Amino acid sequence: MLNLGIEKEDIIKIKGSKFMYGWIFLALIGGVAACIFLVIHGLKFNSSYSLFYLGGGITCLPFFLYITLWTLPGFIPGKTLLTIVRGENGSIESKKGKVSIKNIRNIDLVRNPFNLINDIVIETFDNRVIKIRTYNLLDDLLYQMTVDKYIYPYMAENSKKVWDRKVNLDELKETAKYERVEQKT
């Protein structure tokens, strides 16, 4: 479930889901712990697989430490990923800046190949690109429901057509029990 902080009727603060916090924490800590366990038991040399333990632990430990260091800023308690101000003059605000919803040409969730963290990438009509780091705390379905519910009604018509090609409303209805409600603007 999405962790929403609604200050007023039109201001919505998007935070990561508590499930994703737990899932990522367990995966990262579990991976680092497993690598350390393999290295320790590999150094004992009391098994014929000790070299495999040692090699696997030494090979995977830097990867898990690297991913953990990139993800740690997302674990700040109460961290707001982005703020959506709804309405005709609505905007999306983050540490990277503020973007008018009417100015959005394209919005997408993209995995960064360098650090394996999902970013919300917003392209505007004035050729700016804003990347909002999600620290993998916002999964794909919640991202799609958030954009469709809070941003889509206020987007420009061309942007709505682009979004309609990306989102699968049938899948959202089956999986997340979400249906688009047409709002009068």
N, CA, C and O of each residue as an XYZ file, in Angstrom:
740
protein
N       0.846     -1.176      0.000
C       0.000      0.000      0.000
C       0.888      1.234      0.000
O       1.929      1.272      0.655
N       0.464      2.216     -0.730
C       1.213      3.458     -0.849
C       1.093      4.254      0.438
O       0.020      4.336      1.035
N       2.198      4.835      0.853
C       2.245      5.639      2.066
C       2.047      7.094      1.669
O       2.989      7.773      1.259
N       0.797      7.567      1.796
C       0.465      8.932      1.409
C       0.393      9.809      2.648
O      -0.168      9.418      3.671
N       0.959     10.977      2.541
C       0.789     11.978      3.574
C      -0.007     13.117      2.982
O       0.534     13.927      2.229
N      -1.292     13.193      3.312
C      -2.146     14.224      2.734
C      -2.239     15.368      3.729
O      -2.883     15.247      4.771
N      -1.591     16.483      3.400
C      -1.630     17.646      4.273
C      -2.943     18.390      4.119
O      -3.635     18.678      5.095
N      -3.265     18.692      2.885
C      -4.523     19.352      2.559
C      -5.177     18.505      1.486
O      -4.641     17.471      1.088
N      -6.311     18.933      1.029
C      -7.032     18.170      0.022
C      -6.249     18.064     -1.283
O      -6.337     17.052     -1.979
N      -5.485     19.100     -1.617
C      -4.806     19.128     -2.904
C      -3.304     18.882     -2.834
O      -2.651     18.849     -3.877
N      -2.736     18.709     -1.655
C      -1.297     18.472     -1.514
C      -1.084     17.051     -1.013
O      -1.542     16.689      0.071
N      -0.383     16.250     -1.813
C      -0.156     14.847     -1.482
C       1.331     14.584     -1.452
O       2.032     14.842     -2.431
N       1.818     14.071     -0.335
C       3.220     13.703     -0.215
C       3.337     12.196     -0.416
O       2.708     11.413      0.295
N       4.142     11.804     -1.384
C       4.327     10.396     -1.714
C       5.571      9.899     -0.994
O       6.666     10.437     -1.160
N       5.376      8.857     -0.190
C       6.479      8.210      0.515
C       6.506      6.751      0.079
O       5.546      6.262     -0.516
N       7.573      6.071      0.365
C       7.677      4.662      0.005
C       6.743      3.818      0.839
O       6.380      4.199      1.951
N       6.347      2.664      0.304
C       5.466      1.776      1.054
C       6.268      1.048      2.131
O       7.444      0.736      1.945
N       5.622      0.790      3.239
C       6.283      0.117      4.357
C       6.710     -1.299      3.977
O       7.724     -1.798      4.464
N       5.935     -1.941      3.107
C       6.304     -3.272      2.630
C       7.630     -3.227      1.877
O       8.493     -4.082      2.074
N       7.785     -2.217      1.008
C       9.018     -2.114      0.238
C      10.202     -1.762      1.130
O      11.314     -2.231      0.888
N       9.981     -0.933      2.170
C      11.045     -0.669      3.136
C      11.548     -1.985      3.737
O      12.751     -2.237      3.786
N      10.612     -2.814      4.191
C      10.987     -4.092      4.796
C      11.646     -5.036      3.816
O      12.644     -5.679      4.141
N      11.094     -5.123      2.621
C      11.623     -6.018      1.590
C      13.054     -5.647      1.207
O      13.924     -6.515      1.144
N      13.298     -4.374      0.954
C      14.632     -3.930      0.556
C      15.617     -4.087      1.704
O      16.758     -4.500      1.496
N      15.179     -3.759      2.918
C      16.051     -3.908      4.089
C      16.471     -5.366      4.255
O      17.651     -5.652      4.457
N      15.516     -6.285      4.172
C      15.837     -7.709      4.314
C      16.751     -8.205      3.188
O      17.674     -8.981      3.434
N      16.498     -7.762      1.967
C      17.320     -8.210      0.839
C      18.757     -7.722      0.975
O      19.695     -8.488      0.755
N      18.934     -6.451      1.336
C      20.288     -5.905      1.431
C      21.047     -6.469      2.620
O      22.191     -6.903      2.484
N      20.420     -6.464      3.772
C      21.087     -6.984      4.972
C      21.303     -8.492      4.840
O      22.340     -9.014      5.250
N      20.322     -9.185      4.269
C      20.469    -10.628      4.060
C      21.601    -10.950      3.098
O      22.353    -11.899      3.321
N      21.731    -10.173      2.033
C      22.803    -10.398      1.064
C      24.176    -10.155      1.655
O      25.095    -10.946      1.444
N      24.323     -9.058      2.400
C      25.612     -8.755      3.041
C      25.937     -9.825      4.082
O      27.072    -10.297      4.155
N      24.947    -10.208      4.884
C      25.168    -11.227      5.918
C      25.537    -12.578      5.300
O      26.412    -13.276      5.811
N      24.880    -12.943      4.213
C      25.186    -14.216      3.556
C      26.604    -14.210      2.989
O      27.308    -15.216      3.073
N      27.021    -13.098      2.419
C      28.381    -13.008      1.869
C      29.425    -13.109      2.980
O      30.432    -13.801      2.831
N      29.185    -12.426      4.076
C      30.122    -12.501      5.211
C      30.160    -13.914      5.764
O      31.230    -14.421      6.101
N      28.990    -14.559      5.860
C      28.920    -15.947      6.325
C      29.743    -16.857      5.413
O      30.486    -17.711      5.895
N      29.611    -16.674      4.089
C      30.360    -17.508      3.143
C      31.868    -17.283      3.271
O      32.646    -18.236      3.218
N      32.278    -16.032      3.439
C      33.710    -15.751      3.569
C      34.260    -16.384      4.845
O      35.329    -16.993      4.820
N      33.545    -16.248      5.954
C      34.012    -16.811      7.234
C      34.123    -18.319      7.156
O      35.131    -18.889      7.573
N      33.085    -18.982      6.621
C      33.135    -20.442      6.528
C      34.099    -20.919      5.446
O      34.612    -22.035      5.526
N      34.347    -20.102      4.451
C      35.353    -20.451      3.438
C      36.756    -20.388      3.999
O      37.615    -21.184      3.620
N      37.003    -19.428      4.917
C      38.333    -19.297      5.523
C      38.654    -20.419      6.508
O      39.820    -20.611      6.854
N      37.658    -21.155      6.963
C      37.903    -22.275      7.894
C      38.502    -23.484      7.183
O      39.177    -24.298      7.813
N      38.264    -23.610      5.884
C      38.797    -24.712      5.069
C      38.509    -26.088      5.674
O      39.371    -26.967      5.664
N      37.293    -26.271      6.201
C      36.932    -27.579      6.753
C      35.960    -28.327      5.837
O      35.365    -29.319      6.256
N      35.793    -27.871      4.612
C      34.923    -28.524      3.650
C      35.621    -28.537      2.296
O      36.499    -27.720      2.020
N      35.211    -29.475      1.469
C      35.784    -29.500      0.127
C      35.225    -28.364     -0.737
O      35.725    -28.126     -1.837
N      34.198    -27.663     -0.253
C      33.612    -26.528     -0.968
C      34.092    -25.184     -0.430
O      33.540    -24.147     -0.798
N      35.093    -25.179      0.421
C      35.561    -23.952      1.060
C      36.017    -22.901      0.046
O      35.770    -21.710      0.238
N      36.670    -23.325     -1.015
C      37.103    -22.354     -2.020
C      35.914    -21.738     -2.760
O      35.949    -20.565     -3.132
N      34.863    -22.532     -2.972
C      33.650    -21.979     -3.588
C      32.985    -20.967     -2.647
O      32.543    -19.905     -3.086
N      32.916    -21.302     -1.344
C      32.350    -20.365     -0.358
C      33.139    -19.059     -0.367
O      32.566    -17.971     -0.429
N      34.433    -19.182     -0.306
C      35.302    -18.010     -0.250
C      35.185    -17.182     -1.538
O      35.071    -15.958     -1.482
N      35.212    -17.840     -2.671
C      35.095    -17.130     -3.952
C      33.740    -16.447     -4.112
O      33.672    -15.295     -4.539
N      32.668    -17.149     -3.772
C      31.328    -16.570     -3.878
C      31.139    -15.393     -2.940
O      30.576    -14.368     -3.325
N      31.610    -15.539     -1.705
C      31.471    -14.456     -0.729
C      32.280    -13.231     -1.116
O      31.791    -12.106     -1.015
N      33.509    -13.437     -1.557
C      34.367    -12.307     -1.942
C      33.850    -11.645     -3.226
O      33.972    -10.431     -3.386
N      33.279    -12.430     -4.133
C      32.756    -11.873     -5.379
C      31.476    -11.063     -5.161
O      31.322     -9.989     -5.741
N      30.572    -11.560     -4.343
C      29.260    -10.923     -4.173
C      29.246     -9.816     -3.123
O      28.398     -8.926     -3.190
N      30.160     -9.848     -2.157
C      30.152     -8.849     -1.081
C      30.299     -7.416     -1.603
O      29.552     -6.550     -1.150
N      31.208     -7.119     -2.519
C      31.286     -5.732     -3.021
C      30.005     -5.280     -3.721
O      29.611     -4.120     -3.602
N      29.358     -6.183     -4.444
C      28.096     -5.837     -5.109
C      27.029     -5.453     -4.093
O      26.377     -4.421     -4.250
N      26.835     -6.267     -3.048
C      25.814     -5.974     -2.045
C      26.154     -4.718     -1.253
O      25.255     -3.950     -0.910
N      27.423     -4.495     -0.956
C      27.802     -3.266     -0.255
C      27.551     -2.037     -1.130
O      27.088     -1.009     -0.636
N      27.849     -2.137     -2.402
C      27.626     -1.046     -3.354
C      26.141     -0.686     -3.417
O      25.785      0.488     -3.314
N      25.280     -1.678     -3.585
C      23.838     -1.438     -3.659
C      23.320     -0.898     -2.329
O      22.451     -0.025     -2.319
N      23.832     -1.396     -1.218
C      23.414     -0.914      0.099
C      23.766      0.554      0.273
O      22.947      1.327      0.770
N      24.957      0.951     -0.122
C      25.355      2.356      0.023
C      24.506      3.283     -0.849
O      24.224      4.411     -0.445
N      24.094      2.830     -2.031
C      23.239      3.651     -2.880
C      21.823      3.759     -2.315
O      21.150      4.769     -2.522
N      21.371      2.734     -1.610
C      19.996      2.691     -1.127
C      19.828      3.336      0.247
O      18.715      3.731      0.597
N      20.881      3.455      1.024
C      20.775      3.984      2.388
C      20.085      5.346      2.502
O      19.323      5.532      3.451
N      20.300      6.307      1.602
C      19.584      7.591      1.755
C      18.066      7.465      1.717
O      17.369      8.345      2.221
N      17.546      6.406      1.139
C      16.104      6.191      1.096
C      15.525      5.746      2.417
O      14.308      5.777      2.595
N      16.368      5.332      3.351
C      15.895      4.832      4.637
C      15.810      5.920      5.707
O      15.647      5.606      6.886
N      15.915      7.178      5.322
C      15.732      8.269      6.271
C      14.266      8.249      6.702
O      13.381      8.297      5.848
N      13.988      8.180      8.006
C      12.596      8.098      8.464
C      11.765      9.285      7.991
O      12.184     10.437      8.110
N      10.589      8.994      7.456
C       9.678     10.037      7.007
C      10.066     10.701      5.702
O       9.531     11.757      5.366
N      10.981     10.109      4.965
C      11.462     10.716      3.714
C      10.328     10.794      2.692
O       9.669      9.797      2.398
N      10.117     11.983      2.165
C       9.134     12.215      1.121
C       9.832     12.122     -0.229
O      10.776     12.865     -0.498
N       9.369     11.215     -1.073
C       9.964     11.049     -2.395
C       9.586     12.207     -3.314
O      10.439     12.769     -4.002
N       8.308     12.555     -3.320
C       7.842     13.678     -4.114
C       6.525     14.184     -3.543
O       5.831     13.475     -2.815
N       6.197     15.419     -3.887
C       4.953     16.033     -3.454
C       4.168     16.426     -4.695
O       4.698     17.055     -5.611
N       2.895     16.045     -4.710
C       2.025     16.370     -5.831
C       1.012     17.407     -5.355
O       0.287     17.195     -4.383
N       0.984     18.516     -6.057
C      -0.037     19.533     -5.818
C      -1.051     19.388     -6.941
O      -0.746     19.665     -8.101
N      -2.265     18.950     -6.593
C      -3.281     18.691     -7.610
C      -3.986     19.970     -8.011
O      -3.940     20.973     -7.298
N      -4.636     19.922     -9.157
C      -5.420     21.046     -9.627
C      -4.956     21.514    -10.993
O      -3.977     21.009    -11.541
N      -5.669     22.480    -11.530
C      -5.340     23.014    -12.855
C      -3.935     23.617    -12.897
O      -3.252     23.519    -13.916
N      -3.510     24.225    -11.823
C      -2.160     24.798    -11.742
C      -1.259     23.901    -10.905
O      -0.346     24.384    -10.235
N      -1.512     22.602    -10.940
C      -0.788     21.650    -10.118
C       0.663     21.487    -10.522
O       1.082     21.895    -11.605
N       1.419     20.878     -9.620
C       2.838     20.676     -9.881
C       3.334     19.435     -9.152
O       2.674     18.900     -8.262
N       4.503     19.005     -9.554
C       5.216     17.926     -8.878
C       6.476     18.543     -8.312
O       7.241     19.185     -9.031
N       6.692     18.347     -7.013
C       7.833     18.958     -6.348
C       8.705     17.866     -5.725
O       8.214     16.883     -5.170
N       9.999     18.078     -5.839
C      10.968     17.197     -5.200
C      12.213     18.021     -4.907
O      12.238     19.232     -5.129
N      13.245     17.348     -4.405
C      14.500     18.063     -4.179
C      15.126     18.531     -5.491
O      15.906     19.483     -5.502
N      14.789     17.871     -6.584
C      15.349     18.218     -7.894
C      14.697     19.453     -8.507
O      15.233     20.037     -9.449
N      13.554     19.848     -7.980
C      12.892     21.028     -8.507
C      11.390     20.858     -8.557
O      10.829     19.913     -8.002
N      10.757     21.792     -9.234
C       9.307     21.836     -9.340
C       8.929     21.834    -10.812
O       9.518     22.559    -11.615
N       7.931     21.004    -11.166
C       7.478     20.886    -12.542
C       5.964     21.044    -12.564
O       5.255     20.388    -11.800
N       5.477     21.901    -13.425
C       4.037     22.052    -13.613
C       3.493     20.796    -14.288
O       4.111     20.271    -15.214
N       2.350     20.317    -13.831
C       1.768     19.109    -14.424
C       1.393     19.356    -15.880
O       1.514     18.451    -16.705
N       0.949     20.540    -16.205
C       0.598     20.874    -17.592
C       1.826     20.871    -18.504
O       1.695     20.720    -19.719
N       3.004     21.037    -17.931
C       4.244     21.103    -18.707
C       4.876     19.723    -18.928
O       5.903     19.620    -19.599
N       4.280     18.669    -18.377
C       4.845     17.319    -18.508
C       4.529     16.767    -19.895
O       3.369     16.687    -20.299
N       5.576     16.391    -20.608
C       5.412     15.745    -21.911
C       5.376     14.229    -21.729
O       4.593     13.534    -22.377
N       6.232     13.727    -20.840
C       6.358     12.288    -20.646
C       6.789     12.040    -19.213
O       7.624     12.771    -18.679
N       6.231     11.020    -18.590
C       6.645     10.618    -17.251
C       6.795      9.107    -17.271
O       5.938      8.392    -17.792
N       7.895      8.626    -16.696
C       8.184      7.198    -16.766
C       9.009      6.767    -15.553
O       9.728      7.568    -14.955
N       8.891      5.502    -15.207
C       9.698      4.910    -14.148
C      10.807      4.113    -14.826
O      10.534      3.143    -15.532
N      12.062      4.521    -14.613
C      13.198      3.948    -15.333
C      14.221      3.424    -14.326
O      14.540      4.092    -13.342
N      14.726      2.221    -14.587
C      15.770      1.659    -13.726
C      17.124      2.164    -14.210
O      17.475      2.026    -15.382
N      17.869      2.747    -13.291
C      19.204      3.244    -13.591
C      20.152      2.038    -13.667
O      20.279      1.313    -12.680
N      20.818      1.801    -14.797
C      21.682      0.618    -14.914
C      22.949      0.716    -14.073
O      23.593     -0.301    -13.816
N      23.316      1.900    -13.645
C      24.529      2.100    -12.861
C      24.359      1.659    -11.412
O      25.266      1.055    -10.840
N      23.200      1.957    -10.811
C      23.002      1.627     -9.399
C      21.756      0.778     -9.141
O      21.441      0.486     -7.987
N      21.045      0.379    -10.197
C      19.871     -0.494    -10.119
C      18.739      0.090     -9.271
O      17.971     -0.659     -8.667
N      18.631      1.406     -9.223
C      17.568      2.072     -8.473
C      16.620      2.725     -9.467
O      17.049      3.351    -10.436
N      15.313      2.570     -9.212
C      14.311      3.179    -10.084
C      14.263      4.681     -9.880
O      14.317      5.170     -8.751
N      14.161      5.409    -10.987
C      13.996      6.857    -10.972
C      12.719      7.200    -11.727
O      12.395      6.573    -12.736
N      12.001      8.196    -11.232
C      10.892      8.750    -11.989
C      11.501      9.817    -12.893
O      12.076     10.794    -12.413
N      11.373      9.624    -14.194
C      11.955     10.553    -15.162
C      10.813     11.359    -15.783
O       9.897     10.801    -16.388
N      10.886     12.675    -15.621
C       9.872     13.574    -16.151
C      10.514     14.422    -17.245
O      11.493     15.128    -17.005
N       9.948     14.341    -18.450
C      10.388     15.179    -19.563
C       9.333     16.260    -19.761
O       8.136     15.973    -19.772
N       9.777     17.493    -19.914
C       8.844     18.603    -20.044
C       8.810     19.117    -21.479
O       9.650     18.752    -22.302
N       7.833     19.964    -21.763
C       7.726     20.552    -23.090
C       8.838     21.549    -23.369
O       9.112     21.854    -24.530
N       9.488     22.065    -22.324
C      10.610     22.990    -22.539
C      11.954     22.261    -22.467
O      12.977     22.865    -22.143
N      11.944     20.957    -22.772
C      13.131     20.104    -22.908
C      13.970     19.966    -21.644
O      15.184     19.781    -21.725
N      13.345     20.053    -20.497
C      14.045     19.733    -19.249
C      13.771     18.276    -18.907
O      12.714     17.738    -19.239
N      14.721     17.647    -18.248
C      14.552     16.280    -17.766
C      14.835     16.285    -16.276
O      15.920     16.671    -15.841
N      13.847     15.851    -15.491
C      13.983     15.796    -14.037
C      13.916     14.331    -13.633
O      12.987     13.612    -14.002
N      14.913     13.902    -12.870
C      14.951     12.526    -12.374
C      14.741     12.561    -10.866
O      15.488     13.210    -10.134
N      13.708     11.852    -10.417
C      13.397     11.781     -8.999
C      13.719     10.370     -8.534
O      13.099      9.407     -8.986
N      14.675     10.247     -7.644
C      15.105      8.948     -7.137
C      14.034      8.368     -6.219
O      13.536      9.062     -5.332
N      13.674      7.098     -6.426
C      12.664      6.446     -5.587
C      13.270      5.445     -4.609
O      12.571      4.948     -3.726
N      14.552      5.143     -4.752
C      15.244      4.170     -3.905
C      14.530      2.816     -3.892
O      14.626      2.065     -2.922
N      13.824      2.516     -4.965
C      13.058      1.278     -5.133
C      11.970      1.113     -4.073
O      11.511     -0.003     -3.832
N      11.557      2.197     -3.445
C      10.514      2.145     -2.420
C       9.122      2.287     -3.016
O       8.127      2.162     -2.302
N       9.043      2.543     -4.298
C       7.778      2.704     -5.001
C       7.761      1.666     -6.111
O       8.498      1.790     -7.089
N       6.920      0.638     -5.967
C       6.928     -0.397     -6.998
C       6.122      0.050     -8.218
O       5.474      1.096     -8.197
N       6.173     -0.752     -9.273
C       5.611     -0.361    -10.562
C       4.105     -0.100    -10.506
O       3.627      0.895    -11.050
N       3.361     -0.989     -9.853
C       1.909     -0.820     -9.802
C       1.514      0.426     -9.014
O       0.617      1.162     -9.425
N       2.176      0.663     -7.891
C       1.859      1.856     -7.104
C       2.232      3.129     -7.855
O       1.530      4.136     -7.768
N       3.331      3.082     -8.585
C       3.720      4.224     -9.412
C       2.650      4.510    -10.460
O       2.240      5.658    -10.633
N       2.197      3.472    -11.158
C       1.190      3.650    -12.193
C      -0.125      4.167    -11.615
O      -0.758      5.042    -12.205
N      -0.539      3.633    -10.468
C      -1.778      4.096     -9.844
C      -1.648      5.540     -9.384
O      -2.598      6.312     -9.517
N      -0.494      5.923     -8.846
C      -0.281      7.293     -8.383
C      -0.353      8.279     -9.543
O      -1.042      9.296     -9.459
N       0.350      7.979    -10.613
C       0.333      8.874    -11.773
C      -1.070      8.945    -12.363
O      -1.547     10.028    -12.702
N      -1.732      7.799    -12.487
C      -3.045      7.764    -13.106
C      -4.094      8.493    -12.263
O      -4.998      9.128    -12.806
N      -3.975      8.403    -10.959
C      -4.983      8.992    -10.071
C      -4.746     10.471     -9.792
O      -5.696     11.253     -9.782
N      -3.500     10.866     -9.566
C      -3.221     12.215     -9.088
C      -2.636     13.160    -10.136
O      -2.752     14.376     -9.989
N      -2.009     12.632    -11.191
C      -1.349     13.482    -12.178
C      -2.093     13.475    -13.509
O      -2.265     14.525    -14.128
N      -2.530     12.311    -13.948
C      -3.172     12.150    -15.266
C      -4.320     13.128    -15.524
O      -4.376     13.693    -16.616
N      -5.239     13.360    -14.579
C      -6.371     14.249    -14.896
C      -5.969     15.674    -15.263
O      -6.753     16.379    -15.899
N      -4.790     16.113    -14.889
C      -4.377     17.496    -15.107
C      -3.314     17.639    -16.193
O      -2.818     18.741    -16.430
N      -2.963     16.549    -16.848
C      -1.937     16.586    -17.889
C      -2.513     17.157    -19.186
O      -3.729     17.196    -19.371
N      -1.626     17.598    -20.079
C      -2.031     18.057    -21.410
C      -2.543     16.856    -22.211
O      -2.208     15.711    -21.909
N      -3.352     17.127    -23.226
C      -3.981     16.050    -23.997
C      -2.945     15.133    -24.666
O      -3.124     13.915    -24.673
N      -1.881     15.689    -25.218
C      -0.840     14.860    -25.842
C      -0.166     13.966    -24.805
O       0.138     12.807    -25.086
N       0.062     14.489    -23.638
C       0.689     13.712    -22.566
C      -0.236     12.600    -22.092
O       0.222     11.510    -21.749
N      -1.532     12.874    -22.071
C      -2.497     11.839    -21.690
C      -2.463     10.678    -22.676
O      -2.551      9.517    -22.278
N      -2.335     10.994    -23.965
C      -2.279      9.941    -24.980
C      -1.024      9.089    -24.808
O      -1.070      7.868    -24.952
N       0.091      9.737    -24.500
C       1.340      8.998    -24.264
C       1.181      8.096    -23.043
O       1.591      6.936    -23.074
N       0.591      8.616    -21.976
C       0.404      7.825    -20.751
C      -0.542      6.654    -21.003
O      -0.310      5.555    -20.498
N      -1.609      6.873    -21.780
C      -2.554      5.796    -22.064
C      -1.895      4.647    -22.819
O      -2.305      3.496    -22.664
N      -0.883      4.937    -23.632
C      -0.156      3.867    -24.327
C       0.731      3.078    -23.371
O       1.001      1.901    -23.610
N       1.189      3.714    -22.288
C       2.100      3.049    -21.350
C       1.377      2.195    -20.320
O       1.810      1.085    -20.013
N       0.288      2.705    -19.794
C      -0.379      2.055    -18.676
C      -1.367      1.010    -19.197
O      -2.050      1.222    -20.199
N      -1.425     -0.111    -18.499
C      -2.363     -1.171    -18.827
C      -3.454     -1.160    -17.760
O      -3.280     -1.728    -16.682
N      -4.571     -0.515    -18.062
C      -5.649     -0.383    -17.083
C      -6.301     -1.723    -16.747
O      -6.800     -1.909    -15.637
N      -6.299     -2.653    -17.699
C      -6.863     -3.976    -17.422
C      -6.025     -4.709    -16.375
O      -6.569     -5.350    -15.476
N      -4.697     -4.612    -16.496
C      -3.816     -5.241    -15.513
C      -3.971     -4.588    -14.138
O      -3.982     -5.277    -13.117
N      -4.089     -3.266    -14.114
C      -4.297     -2.574    -12.841
C      -5.623     -2.975    -12.207
O      -5.719     -3.079    -10.984
N      -6.637     -3.200    -13.023
C      -7.938     -3.606    -12.498
C      -7.875     -5.014    -11.918
O      -8.436     -5.279    -10.855
N      -7.189     -5.916    -12.620
C      -7.076     -7.296    -12.145
C      -6.178     -7.411    -10.923
O      -6.547     -8.036     -9.929
N      -5.005     -6.810    -11.000
C      -4.002     -6.993     -9.961
C      -4.254     -6.122     -8.738
O      -4.219     -6.608     -7.607
N      -4.505     -4.845     -8.961
C      -4.583     -3.900     -7.845
C      -6.001     -3.427     -7.563
O      -6.208     -2.606     -6.670
N      -6.983     -3.932     -8.309
C      -8.386     -3.511     -8.133
C      -8.538     -2.000     -8.283
O      -9.308     -1.369     -7.559
N      -7.804     -1.434     -9.220
C      -7.836      0.006     -9.463
C      -8.575      0.287    -10.765
O      -8.308     -0.342    -11.789
N      -9.503      1.233    -10.720
C     -10.174      1.682    -11.925
C     -10.032      3.195    -12.026
O     -10.148      3.916    -11.036
N      -9.779      3.653    -13.240
C      -9.652      5.094    -13.461
C     -11.028      5.738    -13.320
O     -12.018      5.279    -13.891
N     -11.054      6.798    -12.553
C     -12.266      7.583    -12.387
C     -12.083      8.871    -13.152
O     -11.187      9.658    -12.846
N     -12.926      9.095    -14.147
C     -12.829     10.317    -14.931
C     -13.285     11.495    -14.065
O     -14.398     11.500    -13.540
N     -12.418     12.478    -13.927
C     -12.728     13.647    -13.111
C     -13.120     14.794    -14.009
O     -12.624     14.935    -15.127
N     -14.017     15.605    -13.500
C     -14.402     16.802    -14.235
C     -13.396     17.890    -13.912
O     -13.221     18.267    -12.753
N     -12.741     18.390    -14.940
C     -11.743     19.442    -14.701
C     -12.195     20.763    -15.246
O     -11.478     21.756    -15.132
